[in-house]
Amino acid sequence: MVLFCRHIPVLCVLIALQVGAIQAQVFQNAAPELGITQTNWNGTYGAAVSTADWNNDGWPDLTLGSSNGLLRSWVNDQNGGFDLVTLPWQMASEVKAIVWLDLDNDGDDDLFVQEAKGKCGLFKNDGLAFTDMTNAFGMGSGLPQDFTEAAGVSFGDMDNDGDLDLHLCRYLEFPMTATPADRNVLLRNEGNFVFTNVSTSSGIDIHLRLSFQSVWWDHNGDGWQDIFVINDKNGANALFQNQGNGTFMDVAPEYNMDLVMDCMSASLGDMNQDGLQDLFHTNTYFGGDGLGSKLLVQGQGHTFEELSINHGLDFDRFCWGALWMDVDNDTDLDLFVTEHDFLSPYGENYLYENHGPASSFAFEPFGTEVYDTDYLNSHVVASADFDRNGWIDFVMHNIGNHVVRIWMNSGFDNGHESIGITLEGTLSNRPAIGSQIDLVTEGTVQSRIVHAGENYLSQENEVELFGLGDQTPQEVMVSWPSGLQERFLATPHGLTPMGQHVLLEGHSPCPQTEVEHVVCSSPATLDLAPEILFPFVGHWQNEAGQSIDVANNFQWEPSMGDMVMHAIWNGLTTCSVTHHILFEPLFGDFDLNGAVGTSDVLPLLSEISCVEACATDLNEDGTVGIGDLLLLLALVGQTCD
């Protein structure tokens, strides 16, 4: 860049400094360059955002709601751009929920939407051909269509049957009524895109509160997904603990989670790397107890302690959606917080840096060299690595005339790397919602929960991006909703930094589905497999399907043919590995002992003068003679090794 500074040198210096700062800034708003100019002009409290990869090409897409009910999606073109797709469904009011996920476990992401006036839409995806299932089969999907006021939604498996059930939040300000339509809703998935309303029988609808968002996770580790609901104004937040029999109980007071505040975000993340999920709640400066935002840190017995002051997150502003993400790939979760005060617009959004264990996980805002001062009427935020450069990006949806921001992370000059992990359920629901991922490196264990609907009116991308700092992955431990807990070791599964990896449920014993062995002796000693880790057991069969006992230094014989290892968990075969055995004897090894030696001379001598179908005719001249003997003697000493 050339600067002409002859007459105004001081101004030129200032401009040069500003240019340098802009060029060095880590996060840049790419929305104008991408041509994404979405607004939420007449929005109330925000419209939904999803960064799910709904066409399953491995690249995050972007779907945005709006105040007029229009649904638009920008499909990632895998080359730094996006293609606009206007989805063929128009809602009647502001879109509060957009969730893409595979509801029928067929490998395609289906679409659920909810609008502010309470109506829901459900669309089946078959190879990118969509069918409206909201009122299919002549009886409907069972989704509520009542006129009310609605907010966020979340999916989870309440009964561990592999089908994703649905929780809907109701936010009815005036008047507060006692009609069922105005209470939160729990819908049990019966399969085939049909839901049954179990709100009353499950105990979910016992409160009449201003609910903004819910999130599912197994809070107490008993194998059943619980539902946490945040509420605005005078209604306490609720933790509905799954009783395992189709019912839930609000136990929030037992765990110090029943805060009364203007709670705007249910942001779940392990911010202090102790393996327990913590909660961050935004607030307003006049709501509830008037003490601003809250950080609930989970301790022993799954009880929470409010520690926002201890960690530097006790700010007192009018805030909305918040998001945990590791923006600098240093292994600890940083925090982004949106702000919009209706009485004083143009609030400042903040990106907080987590300083990690050396500072007892203290937070403070990043400088403008990372994230520039940004005054907006912001409400909803979601993240994804849109350009797959290994650094997490994020998108902000605003209201009024403030255009969406897409903050692209160009990377920090710190030498850090990351790794992306996606789960695919086989025994559990296919999107693996409710699973816990623990990434183990030399010095840390990072824990994440897989959600579908979280924070505030948002859906995160399917890829969990873990910062690695200067460490390398050792293994990934996954706790699935099915109850299976397994370990994926980094080396056999190729879990390399700066890559994105899909882990299939039950497939940790099967890094490869086919393995080839070349042997030259009979019997042959084989090391057939890496160690099969608990809780799996291996069951081996030969080519004829007969069970065989495979131990160390297993002796294979040609009559066995190929071998198959089946990994078994709870009586179920979760994956299989076929071992193809190629028998290629050494040239001149007539007794098949894996070496050419004096023991092979006798078979040749016994065929001296053979002139037809001679097994020891080494020089292939049609007969066995002195030439073959001399050739054999030259081979003596060769072995399979």
N, C-alpha and C positions, 0 to 999 in steps of 0.2 A: 504494500500500500504506500502511495506517495503522498506526502503532506506538504502543501505550499505555505511556508511560514515566514516569508520575508517581512511582512508588515505587522503581523500579530503573533510574535513568538510565544508569549505567555499562553495565549489561547491554544496555540498549536501544541504546546507541551501537555495541556490538559486533555486535549483531544487524543493525543498519542497515548496518554496514560489510560484513558477510557477505552481506547481501541485495544490496548494490551490486556486490560482487565477482561474485556469481552472475549478476546481470543483465548484467554486462559480459563474462562469459566467452565466448570465441569458440566453443569446442566444447561442446556439450551432448549428454548421452546421451539419445537419443530412444526407445530400446527400450521402456521402460515405457509411455510415451505411445502408442507404436504397438502395444502389446500383444504384442510379440515376446519371449517368455520362454524361449527355447530354452536348454537346458543340454547338457552332455556328461558325464553324471554319473560313469560308470565309465571314462572315457576314459584312454587311454594315449598320451601324447605329442601328443594333439590330433586333432581331426576336421576334415574338409575344409570350405572356404568358397569359394563362387563368387558374384561380383557381376555375372555376365553377364546381358545383356538377352535372355533365351531366348525370349520371345514376340515379339521384334523390333518393339516399338512405340515404340522410341526412349527408353525409360525403364529404368534399371537395376533388375534384380530381385535377390533375395537367396536363395541356396540353401545350406542347412547340413546337414552330416552329423552323426551322433550315435554314441554308443557302442553303442546297440542295433541299429544298421544301418538305422534309419528315415531316409528322405529327406523333408525338408520344404522347400518353396519359398514365399517370400512375393513375390507379384507386385505390382509398383508400380502403384497406381491412378491415378497422374499428378496426384493432388490432395493429396499430403502423407501418404498412408497406404499400407498394403499389405494384400493379401488372401492368406490362408493357403491353400496348395495342398499336400496331402499326396500326394506322387508314389506311384504304385501299384506300387512295387518295394521289397521289404524285403531288405536284405543281412543276412548272418548275424553280422557283427561290426562294429567301429567303421569308419565310412566314411572312408577316407584320401584319396580323390580324387573330385572332382566337376568335370567339364569339359563345358561346353556349347559345341558348335561344329558348323558345317555340314560334315559329313563327305562328303555326296554332292553338294555344290554345287548344291542345289535351292532355296536361300534360307531354309530352316528350320534352326534349331539342334537338332542331335541331342544325345544325352546319353551320356557315358561315366562309369562309376563303378568304383572299386576299393575293396575292403574290406581290413581289416587281415590277414585270413586268406588273402589272395591271390586270391580270386575276383573276376572282372570282370563288368560288365554293360554292354550296348550297346543303345540304344533309338533307333529311327528316328522322327523327327518329320515328320509330313505334315500341315501346317495345324493343329497342336496336337493331332493324333491320333497316339498313340504305338504303335509296334510293337516288341516285344522281339526284337532281332536276334541275341542272344547265341548262340542255338543254332538259327538259322534255316537253311533250305535242306537240312535233314537231315544237314548236315556240320559245322554250327557256324560261328562267325565266325572261328575260329582264335585267339580270346583265351584266355589261360591260365586254367584253373580249378583248378590244383594247390593243395593245402593247403601254405601257407608263411606267412611274415610279410612284409607289404608296406607301402610308404609312398607317396610322391608319384609323380606321372606328369607327362609333358609330351608335346606333339605338335609335330612339325615335318616338313618335306618333305625326306627324306634323298636323294631321287633327282631332284628338280625335275620330277616328272611331274604336279604339280597335286593329288595326293592326299596327305593328311596321315598320316604314319607316327607310331608311338607308342613311347615309351620308358617302361618300368615300373621303379620302384626296389624292391629287396628289402632288408628290414631284419630279419635273422634273428640274434637275440642268442645263444640257447642251444638246441641246440648248433650250432656252425658246421659245416656239412656241405658236401660237394662235389657234391651233386645239382644238376642243371640248374635245378630248380624254385626253388632258393634263390639263384640268381644273377640279376642284372639282365637285363631282357628288351628286345629291340628287335623290333618288329612292323612289317613292310612292308605298307602298304595296297594291296591288289589291286583295290580298287573294289567297289562293291555290298556294303559292310559285311563284307568278307572280308579277313582279315589272314594273313600268313605269318610264322612265327617265323624270323628271320634272326640271332638273337643270336650263334650260334657262327660262322657264315660271315662276319658283319660284323666280328667281333672285339670286340663290345661286352661279352661275358660273360667276359673274361679275368680279372677280379678277383672275389674273394669278400669283399665288404665290407659294412659297415652303411650302406647308402645311404638318405639321407632324401629327396632331391629332385634332379631334373634340370632343365635349362633349355637350350633350343636357341637358337643364334644363330651367324651367320657371323663367327666370331672373327677370322679372318685375311683376310676380304674377298675370298676366291677364288671366290665365287658358290655355295658349298656349305655347307649348314647343319651346324654342329658341335654336339656334345652335351657339356655340362659337368655333372658329377655331384659332389654334395657327400656326404661320408662322415663318420660318427661314429667316435670313439675312435681306434683304431690304423691305420685305413686312410686313405691320402692321397686328397685330392680328385683327380679325374681330368678331363682335357679330351680327349674323343675327337674328333680332327680327321678330318673327312670327306675321304676320298681321291678322291671323285668316281667311284668304280667299285663302290660297294656295300660298301666296307670302311672301317673306322675305325682310327686309331692313337692310343693314349694319349700325348699330347705335353705333359702338364701340367708335367713338370720343365723343359722347354725354355723355358717362359714364366713360371716361378716361381709356378705355380698349384697345386702339389702339397703344400698345407699338410696337416699331420697335427694334428688338433684335434677337439673335439666340435662339428663344424660343423653348425649347425641351420638356416641360411638361405642360399639362393643369390639374393641381391638385386642385380640388375643395373641400373645406371643411370649416366648421365654426370653425376657430381656436380660436376665442375669445368669443364663447358662447353667441353671441347676437342674434342668430336666423337667421343671414344673411350669405350666402355662400361667403367665401373669396377665392382668387386664388393665388397659388404659381407657379411661372415660373422659371425653370432653364435656364441658359444662358452659354455662353462661355466667356472666359476672353478677347476675341478680337472682339466679335460680337456686332452689334448694337451700343449702346451708351457706351459700355465698362465698365458698372457699375455693372456687375455681376447679380446675381439672383434678382428676383422681388417678392415682396409680396403685392398683391392688396387687401386691406381691404375694404369691402363694408360698405357704410354708408347710410345716409338718401337719399331717392330718387333713391336708387339702384346705386348710383355713387361710384366709387372706388378711393381710395387714395393709392399711393405707399408708404409703411411704412416698408420696409425690415430693414432699419437701426434701427428703433424704437424697433423692436422685435428680433434683433440679427441674422437676416437671410440675411445679405447683403454680403455674401461671393462671391469671384470672382474666380471661378474655371470652368473647362470645364465639365459641368454636363449634365445629360440626364434625365431619368425617376425619378420622385419624388412621394412620397406616404404619405398621412395623415393616421395615425392610432394611437390608444391609447394603447401603448405597456405596460404601467404600471397600467392600469385600474383606473386612478385617475380622470377621466371624461373629461380631455382635450386632444386634438389631438396633438400627437407628429409627427415628420416628418423624413422620410428617403430619402436620396438623393444619387443617383448613380453618378459615375464620370468615364470618360475615355477621355483622351487627346491623339489624334492620334499621335501627335508629341512628347509626353512624356508619354508612356503607364504606366500602373499600378497605376491608380489614387486611391485615398483613398475615400471609401464610408463613409458616416456619418449618424448616427442616432441622431437626435436632440430631446432633452427633452423640452417639453412645461411646464414651471413652473407655469402656471395657473394665476388666477386673482390676487393673492397676489403680483405677480411681473409684473402685466400688460401684462401677456402672453409673457414673455421673453423666448427666446430659447437659449440653449447651448448644445453642444454634450454630450451625455451620456459618462461615463467613460468606460474603458476597462473591468470593472467588469460586465458590462451589455452587451456591444457589442465590441468585440475585434477589433483591428486595422486590416483592410482588404483591401489589395491592389489588385484591379482587373480592367479589362476592362469591366465595367458594364454599361448596357444601360436600361434594362427593369425590373420593380419590380411589384409584385402583392402580396396580402396578403390573408390569410384564417386561421382559427383555425383548422389546419389539424388534431390534436389529440383530439379536443373538450374538452380541459382542462380549457377553459374559458380565455385563454391568446392568443393574436393574434400572429401568425407566419407570415413569409414572405419568398418569393422566389425571387432570382435574376438571370436573364439570361444575359450572358456575350457574348463577341465575342472572336475570336481566340481560343486558346487552354485552355481557362479558363472555367472549368466545372461549371455548374449551382450550386448555393448555395441555400440550404433550411435551413433557420434560424428558429429553433424551440425555442419557448419561454417557459422556464420552470417555469416562474412565479416569481414575485417580493415578497420579504418577507415584505409585507406592509398590509396584511389583506384585500386587496381590492378584490372585486368581479366584475362580468360582467353579461350582459344579451344579448342573441342573438335574433335578430328580423328578420324574413323573411316575405315578403308580397306576397300575391297571389291575383291577380285581378280577378274580376268576371264581372264587368261592364267595367273596363279598360282592357288593355292588360294583359294577365295572369301573365307574370313576373313582372308586376307593374312598368315597366321602366318609369322614370319621376316622381315617387311619392316622397313626402317628409315625412320623419319620424321624429317626435319630441318626444324624451324620456324625461318625466318629473319625477324628483326626488324631495326630500325635498328642495334642494338648487340650482338645475341647470335645464336647459333645453338644451338638446343636439339635434342638427339638422343634418340630413343626407339626401342626394339625392340618389335615386336608379338609377344606370347607367348600360349601356351595351356598353362598350368601353369608356375608360377614361385614364387619366394620360398620358402615352406614350406607345402605342402599347400593352395595357394590358386590361384584363377583371377581375374585382374583383369577389370574391365569393358572392353568393346571400345573405348570412347571414351578417347583419350589427351587429357587435359586439360592444356594448357600455360598457365602463368602468363605474363602479358605485361608486368607492371610498368606503367610509363607509356609503353610502346612500342606500335607497331601492326604487324600482320603484313605482311610484304613478299611472301613466297612460302613454299610448302611443297614441299620436295624429298623424293621417295619413291624408295627403292631396293627393288624388288620381287624376290621369289625367282625370277621368270622371267628376271631379268637386266636388265629394263627400268629405267632411271633417268630420271625425268621431273620437271618443275617445274610446279607449279600456282601461277600468279601470283595474288596476292590480289585485285586489282581485277576482272579479268574473271571470276574464279570466285566473287566475292562472299564472300570469307573475312573476315567481320567479327567483331570481338571480341564476347564474351559470347553467341556462337552455337555450335551444333554442326553440323559439316559432314562429309558423306560424299564421299570422293574415290574415283572409279572408275579402276581400272588402265587405262592407255592413253587416258584421256579428257582429259588436260591440253590437247590442241589443240582441244577441243570444249567450251568453256564453255557453249554453247547447242547444241542439236541442230537448231534451226530459226531462221533469221534472215529478216526481211522487209525488202526494199528497195523504195522507191517512186521511179521514174524518170519523167522527162517528155520525154526527148529520145532520138533514135535516130540514131547510136549514143549510148550513155550511158557516162560515165566512172564506174567503181565502185571503191571501196575495200572489197574483199570480206571481209577477215578480219584478225584480229590476227596478228602474226608467229608462224609455226609454229616452235617451238623445237626444237633438237637434242634427241634423236636422230630426231625424226620428219621425214618429208617429206610434202608435200601432193600429192595427185593429184586433178585437177579433171575433171569431166565435165559436159556440157550435158544438157538434158532428154532427148535421144535416146540418151544413154549414150556419146557420142563424147568422147574425151579432148581437152582443150583446155589451152593454156598460159595461165596466169593470172599476170600480173606487175603491178607498180605501174601505176596509171592504166589499168586494164583497160577495154577498150572492149566494152561489151555491146550486142548487137543483139536485137530481139524474136524473131528466128528461133531464138535459142539457148534460149529458155525459161528454166525454173529451172535453177540450178547446184548441183552437189553437190561438196563437198570431202571426200575420204577421207584420213584420217591413216594413214600407213604406217610400220610399224616392223618391221624384219627380214622384209620381204615380207608382213606381216600387216596387214590393215586393223583398227585398234583402235577407231576411232570415225569418225563421219561427220556433216557439217553440211550441211543443205539450205538453200540461199539462194533464197527465193521472190522473184521480181522482178515487181513490179506496175507496169505501164506506164500512166501517167496523163498524157497530153500536156496542155500548157497550153491553155486556152481561147483560140482564135485563132492558135495556133502551127501553121499548116498545113504548113510545111516541116520540122517536128519537130526544130528545131535547139536547142530549149531556151529560146527567147526569142521574144517577139512584136515584130516589126520590119517595116521596109519590104519585106523579102523575102517577107512574107506577103500583101502587097497584090496582087501579080500573080496568085496563085491565085484570089483573090476576084474580081478584075476579069474573069478568064477565065470566071467563072460568072455574070456579070451577066445577069439575065433568066432564069436557071435556075428551073424550076418543079417539078422532081421529083428526089428523091434528091440534094439539093444539099449538098455537103460543106462549103460555106462559108456556109450559112444560119445566121448567128450568132444572130439574134433569133427564129429558129424560126417565121417567119410563112409558110413554105412556098415562099418565093422568095428570090432573091438580088438585093438592090437597094441603093439609097443608104443605107438604114437600117443594113444590115450593114456597109457601108464606114465609116460614121461610128462605129459601135461598135468596129470593128477599130482605127481610128485612136486611139480612147480607150484601147485596151489596149496600144498601142505602148510598149515600154520594160520590160514585165514579163518576168521571167526565172524559171527554176526555183529560183534562190536566194531 
